[in-house]
Structure formats: structure tokens, C-alpha cells
Amino acid sequence: LIEPTTCLLTVEIIVNLYSKEQSLELLCKLKKSRADVPRALIAYGLRYFVQRCSDESLRQHALQALVQMKQDSSEEVRQEVNDALTRLQVERIK
């Protein structure tokens, strides 16, 4: 998957249709993709997961995975990660 819209829809389908454990596991596997666009959208997927998941342990695991992505080799991915973390922080303050 390289096309952004397809990746975005795929990420949302994963989070919404799979069990929370399965979706988090799959998102963590997908963040190892070679292509930048899918990896960048996994940052969105992890943020989306954190927003939708009520299990605090799984949410923390997703946040840790997102923070680990701050070290990605791609500037695009790092920017998406920073945006995701910023949005989560803003939502927490509200």
C-alpha cells in the first residue's frame, strides 16, 4: 500500500473491526513497512487507536509504539508522529 487514502482507510478498518489486541499488534507490525507513506499513516492509526480504546494498558502500549516512531529515518514519518502526539496532548487538556 502506497496510496495515502487507501492506507488511511485500511488503518481505520483495522482499528474498528479487529479486537483491540489484534489491531494494536497489526499496527505495530505495519510500522515496519519499507514505504514512508504507510509508516506515516501508522502514526495516525496509533493515535486513532488511543482515542478509541478504553483499555488503559493497550493505550499505553500504543503510545509507547508511537513514541518509538519518533526515531524513524523518514522526516515525513517523524512529522506525522509529532502531529499525532501533539493532538493527543491537546485532546487530553480539553
C-alpha positions in Angstrom: 0.0 0.0 0.0 1.4 3.3 -1.1 -1.6 5.5 -1.9 -2.4 7.6 1.2 -6.2 7.3 1.1 -6.1 3.5 0.9 -3.7 3.4 3.8 -5.8 5.7 5.9 -9.0 3.6 5.3 -7.1 0.4 5.9 -5.8 1.7 9.3 -9.3 2.8 10.4 -10.8 -0.6 9.3 -8.1 -2.4 11.3 -8.9 -0.4 14.5 -12.6 -0.6 14.1 -13.1 -4.2 13.0 -10.4 -6.2 14.8 -10.2 -6.8 18.5 -8.2 -4.2 20.3 -5.3 -6.6 20.9 -5.3 -7.7 17.3 -5.5 -4.2 15.9 -2.6 -3.0 18.0 -0.5 -6.0 17.1 -1.2 -5.4 13.4 -0.5 -1.7 13.6 2.8 -2.4 15.3 3.8 -4.8 12.6 2.8 -2.4 9.8 5.0 0.3 11.3 7.9 -1.8 9.9 6.8 -1.1 6.3 9.6 -0.1 3.9 7.5 2.7 2.3 7.2 6.0 4.1 3.6 6.8 3.4 2.2 3.6 5.1 4.6 4.1 8.1 3.5 7.8 8.4 -0.2 6.7 8.4 0.5 4.2 11.2 1.2 7.2 13.4 -2.3 8.3 12.6 -3.6 4.8 13.3 -1.9 4.6 16.7 -3.4 8.0 17.6 -6.8 6.8 16.4 -6.4 3.6 18.4 -5.5 5.6 21.6 -8.6 7.7 21.1 -10.9 4.7 20.6 -9.5 2.2 23.1 -10.8 2.1 26.7 -8.2 -0.4 27.9 -5.5 1.7 29.6 -2.8 -0.9 29.2 -3.3 -1.2 25.5 -3.5 2.6 25.2 -0.1 2.9 26.9 1.4 0.2 24.7 0.1 2.2 21.6 1.5 5.4 23.0 4.9 3.7 23.5 4.9 2.4 20.0 4.1 6.0 18.7 6.9 7.5 20.8 9.3 4.9 19.4 8.4 6.1 15.9 10.0 9.5 16.7 13.3 7.8 15.8 12.1 6.9 12.3 14.5 7.6 9.4 11.9 9.5 7.4 11.2 13.1 8.1 7.6 12.6 6.9 7.0 9.8 9.4 8.6 11.8 12.2 6.4 14.8 11.4 3.2 12.6 11.4 4.3 11.1 14.8 4.9 14.6 16.2 1.5 15.7 14.9 -0.2 12.7 16.4 1.4 13.2 19.8 0.5 16.9 19.8 -3.1 16.1 19.0 -3.3 13.6 21.8 -1.8 16.1 24.2 -4.3 18.8 23.2 -7.2 16.4 23.5 -6.0 15.4 27.0 -6.0 19.0 28.1 -9.6 19.6 27.0 
